Amino acid sequence: MSYLKNTETSEIITRFVSFRKTQEIIRTVQTALDGTEYLTRFGSPTVHFELTLYVNEAGKATLMAAEDSVPLLECSVRQGVFTGRIVELGSFDYQAASWYKVTATLAAVSEVSDP
């Protein structure tokens, strides 16, 4: 059974979750005069979880609050259980009967710093 849950409050935000894992790698490509390419990779890959969510009004409010306070969220899908914090929350697209479709990006490893 899939779900997205706030781990600090144990509140389930939604059970309608579509999941995709992505990664970004920082690298440079340099080309020598003879045409040889040299790749340099820096650091470890940055892993993100791309979610498509269907939420009701309560779920919308909870997601907006989670974007503001950046609690750790837990996403359970067929591929496993993943945790992360919201780094990007898309626009809420009204579907029908007070349900919304929204995309969210979670950072797999994240630190929260106070301003």
PASEBA-1860 file (N, C-alpha, C; in nm, 3 decimals):
! residues 115
1> MSYLKNTE> 0.084/-0.116/0.000/0.000/0.000/0.000/0.090/0.125/0.000 ~ 0.068/0.216/-0.092/0.150/0.335/-0.100/0.093/0.447/-0.014 ~ 0.184/0.535/0.032/0.142/0.650/0.110/0.256/0.750/0.117 ~ 0.222/0.873/0.152/0.319/0.977/0.187/0.282/1.024/0.326 ~ 0.379/1.020/0.419/0.351/1.047/0.560/0.452/1.145/0.617 ~ 0.406/1.234/0.703/0.492/1.323/0.779/0.544/1.242/0.898 ~ 0.675/1.221/0.908/0.729/1.135/1.014/0.726/1.202/1.150 ~ 0.721/1.335/1.154/0.719/1.404/1.283/0.582/1.395/1.350
9> TSEIITRF> 0.475/1.396/1.270/0.340/1.390/1.327/0.272/1.256/1.302 ~ 0.333/1.169/1.223/0.277/1.039/1.181/0.147/1.055/1.104 ~ 0.123/1.173/1.047/0.002/1.199/0.969/0.022/1.154/0.825 ~ -0.069/1.072/0.775/-0.064/1.030/0.636/-0.124/1.142/0.551 ~ -0.045/1.191/0.457/-0.086/1.302/0.371/-0.174/1.250/0.259 ~ -0.132/1.141/0.195/-0.211/1.080/0.088/-0.167/0.935/0.068 ~ -0.257/0.857/0.010/-0.226/0.718/-0.026/-0.211/0.703/-0.177 ~ -0.223/0.813/-0.250/-0.216/0.810/-0.396/-0.084/0.873/-0.439
17> VSFRKTQE> 0.017/0.787/-0.458/0.153/0.832/-0.484/0.210/0.761/-0.606 ~ 0.269/0.840/-0.697/0.347/0.786/-0.807/0.491/0.828/-0.783 ~ 0.586/0.737/-0.795/0.724/0.757/-0.749/0.824/0.737/-0.863 ~ 0.927/0.823/-0.865/1.039/0.807/-0.958/1.165/0.858/-0.891 ~ 1.271/0.777/-0.892/1.398/0.814/-0.831/1.490/0.870/-0.940 ~ 1.552/0.985/-0.914/1.645/1.046/-1.010/1.775/1.080/-0.939 ~ 1.880/1.105/-1.018/2.006/1.149/-0.960/2.073/1.249/-1.053 ~ 2.149/1.338/-0.994/2.227/1.436/-1.068/2.373/1.418/-1.030
25> IIRTVQTA> 2.459/1.426/-1.130/2.602/1.413/-1.107/2.669/1.541/-1.157 ~ 2.757/1.596/-1.074/2.832/1.714/-1.115/2.959/1.667/-1.183 ~ 2.976/1.707/-1.309/3.095/1.666/-1.383/3.131/1.771/-1.486 ~ 3.254/1.770/-1.525/3.301/1.857/-1.632/3.360/1.771/-1.742 ~ 3.349/1.820/-1.863/3.406/1.750/-1.978/3.507/1.846/-2.043 ~ 3.629/1.800/-2.057/3.732/1.879/-2.123/3.780/1.801/-2.244 ~ 3.799/1.872/-2.355/3.844/1.809/-2.478/3.986/1.856/-2.509 ~ 4.076/1.760/-2.525/4.215/1.791/-2.559/4.225/1.825/-2.708
33> LDGTEYLT> 4.338/1.879/-2.746/4.358/1.917/-2.886/4.349/1.797/-2.981 ~ 4.384/1.678/-2.932/4.376/1.560/-3.019/4.236/1.499/-3.022 ~ 4.138/1.562/-2.953/4.000/1.515/-2.955/3.963/1.423/-2.840 ~ 4.059/1.388/-2.756/4.031/1.303/-2.641/3.950/1.381/-2.539 ~ 3.843/1.318/-2.488/3.761/1.382/-2.386/3.799/1.330/-2.248 ~ 3.811/1.421/-2.153/3.843/1.387/-2.016/3.725/1.428/-1.928 ~ 3.672/1.331/-1.855/3.559/1.355/-1.766/3.609/1.365/-1.622 ~ 3.562/1.465/-1.552/3.593/1.479/-1.410/3.461/1.488/-1.335
41> RFGSPTVH> 3.446/1.401/-1.237/3.324/1.398/-1.157/3.356/1.449/-1.018 ~ 3.267/1.531/-0.963/3.288/1.591/-0.831/3.182/1.540/-0.734 ~ 3.225/1.500/-0.615/3.131/1.462/-0.509/3.051/1.337/-0.539 ~ 2.951/1.316/-0.459/2.859/1.203/-0.476/2.735/1.248/-0.552 ~ 2.666/1.155/-0.617/2.543/1.192/-0.686/2.438/1.246/-0.589 ~ 2.361/1.343/-0.634/2.250/1.397/-0.557/2.124/1.321/-0.598 ~ 2.059/1.256/-0.501/1.942/1.175/-0.529/1.816/1.251/-0.490 ~ 1.719/1.251/-0.583/1.589/1.312/-0.557/1.479/1.210/-0.584
49> FELTLYVN> 1.367/1.229/-0.518/1.250/1.148/-0.542/1.144/1.238/-0.603 ~ 1.103/1.206/-0.725/1.000/1.283/-0.795/0.867/1.215/-0.770 ~ 0.775/1.286/-0.707/0.645/1.229/-0.672/0.533/1.300/-0.746 ~ 0.434/1.224/-0.789/0.308/1.280/-0.835/0.205/1.235/-0.733 ~ 0.136/1.333/-0.675/0.045/1.305/-0.564/-0.096/1.350/-0.597 ~ -0.192/1.280/-0.543/-0.332/1.321/-0.549/-0.376/1.342/-0.405 ~ -0.415/1.465/-0.372/-0.449/1.499/-0.234/-0.584/1.568/-0.228 ~ -0.648/1.556/-0.112/-0.772/1.631/-0.087/-0.735/1.765/-0.023
57> EAGKATLM> -0.834/1.839/0.024/-0.808/1.971/0.083/-0.715/1.962/0.204 ~ -0.736/1.863/0.289/-0.651/1.846/0.407/-0.509/1.812/0.367 ~ -0.493/1.726/0.267/-0.361/1.691/0.218/-0.290/1.810/0.156 ~ -0.366/1.894/0.087/-0.309/2.016/0.027/-0.253/2.107/0.136 ~ -0.331/2.128/0.241/-0.288/2.213/0.353/-0.164/2.154/0.421 ~ -0.163/2.022/0.439/-0.050/1.956/0.504/0.076/1.967/0.419 ~ 0.064/1.950/0.288/0.180/1.964/0.199/0.234/2.106/0.200 ~ 0.146/2.204/0.199/0.190/2.343/0.202/0.262/2.374/0.333
65> AAEDSVPL> 0.213/2.320/0.443/0.279/2.338/0.572/0.414/2.266/0.574 ~ 0.420/2.147/0.513/0.545/2.070/0.508/0.649/2.140/0.421 ~ 0.605/2.210/0.317/0.700/2.286/0.235/0.762/2.398/0.318 ~ 0.684/2.456/0.408/0.731/2.567/0.491/0.822/2.520/0.604 ~ 0.783/2.414/0.674/0.857/2.371/0.793/0.958/2.259/0.767 ~ 0.964/2.206/0.646/1.055/2.101/0.598/1.074/1.982/0.692 ~ 0.965/1.918/0.736/0.980/1.796/0.815/1.024/1.680/0.725 ~ 1.073/1.575/0.786/1.109/1.455/0.712/0.981/1.383/0.671
73> LECSVRQG> 0.969/1.351/0.541/0.852/1.280/0.491/0.892/1.138/0.453 ~ 0.801/1.046/0.470/0.824/0.906/0.436/0.731/0.867/0.323 ~ 0.789/0.812/0.217/0.712/0.768/0.101/0.726/0.617/0.089 ~ 0.615/0.548/0.097/0.615/0.403/0.083/0.548/0.367/-0.049 ~ 0.621/0.297/-0.134/0.570/0.251/-0.263/0.619/0.109/-0.286 ~ 0.581/0.050/-0.397/0.619/-0.088/-0.428/0.772/-0.106/-0.426 ~ 0.847/-0.003/-0.468/0.993/-0.012/-0.475/1.060/-0.011/-0.338 ~ 0.988/0.033/-0.234/1.045/0.039/-0.100/0.994/0.159/-0.023
81> VFTGRIVE> 1.062/0.189/0.088/1.027/0.304/0.171/1.141/0.404/0.162 ~ 1.107/0.530/0.129/1.207/0.634/0.107/1.172/0.754/0.192 ~ 1.274/0.823/0.243/1.251/0.942/0.323/1.323/1.060/0.261 ~ 1.266/1.178/0.277/1.327/1.299/0.226/1.248/1.421/0.268 ~ 1.300/1.536/0.227/1.236/1.663/0.259/1.198/1.733/0.129 ~ 1.089/1.810/0.130/1.044/1.879/0.010/1.143/1.988/-0.029 ~ 1.193/1.981/-0.153/1.276/2.088/-0.207/1.202/2.166/-0.315 ~ 1.095/2.106/-0.369/1.013/2.175/-0.468/0.872/2.118/-0.464
89> LGSFDYQA> 0.776/2.208/-0.461/0.635/2.169/-0.462/0.570/2.241/-0.579 ~ 0.510/2.164/-0.670/0.449/2.222/-0.788/0.315/2.288/-0.757 ~ 0.250/2.335/-0.861/0.118/2.397/-0.848/0.012/2.288/-0.830 ~ -0.088/2.319/-0.751/-0.198/2.226/-0.728/-0.297/2.238/-0.843 ~ -0.318/2.128/-0.914/-0.409/2.124/-1.028/-0.540/2.060/-0.982 ~ -0.647/2.139/-0.978/-0.777/2.090/-0.932/-0.828/1.982/-1.027 ~ -0.867/1.869/-0.973/-0.917/1.757/-1.052/-1.070/1.751/-1.048 ~ -1.126/1.707/-0.940/-1.271/1.700/-0.921/-1.299/1.665/-0.776
97> ASWYKVTA> -1.415/1.703/-0.729/-1.462/1.668/-0.595/-1.360/1.701/-0.487 ~ -1.301/1.819/-0.497/-1.203/1.869/-0.398/-1.074/1.787/-0.392 ~ -1.033/1.729/-0.503/-0.906/1.659/-0.513/-0.814/1.738/-0.603 ~ -0.683/1.730/-0.573/-0.581/1.802/-0.648/-0.470/1.708/-0.690 ~ -0.410/1.739/-0.804/-0.290/1.667/-0.850/-0.174/1.765/-0.835 ~ -0.064/1.718/-0.777/0.053/1.804/-0.756/0.180/1.720/-0.767 ~ 0.286/1.782/-0.813/0.416/1.716/-0.815/0.500/1.771/-0.702 ~ 0.583/1.685/-0.645/0.672/1.726/-0.536/0.806/1.657/-0.556
105> TLAAVSEV> 0.912/1.728/-0.524/1.046/1.672/-0.530/1.099/1.665/-0.388 ~ 1.143/1.546/-0.348/1.202/1.528/-0.216/1.352/1.507/-0.232 ~ 1.431/1.572/-0.147/1.575/1.549/-0.142/1.599/1.426/-0.054 ~ 1.673/1.329/-0.106/1.695/1.206/-0.032/1.777/1.228/0.094 ~ 1.880/1.307/0.085/1.964/1.338/0.199/1.965/1.488/0.212 ~ 1.921/1.538/0.325/1.912/1.683/0.340/1.935/1.725/0.483 ~ 1.991/1.840/0.498/2.012/1.901/0.628/1.928/2.028/0.631 ~ 1.872/2.060/0.745/1.794/2.181/0.761/1.873/2.277/0.848
113> SDP> 1.893/2.398/0.798/1.965/2.498/0.877/1.871/2.614/0.906 ~ 1.884/2.669/1.024/1.803/2.785/1.061/1.870/2.911/1.005 ~ 1.789/3.005/0.954/1.848/3.127/0.898/1.904/3.218/1.004
END
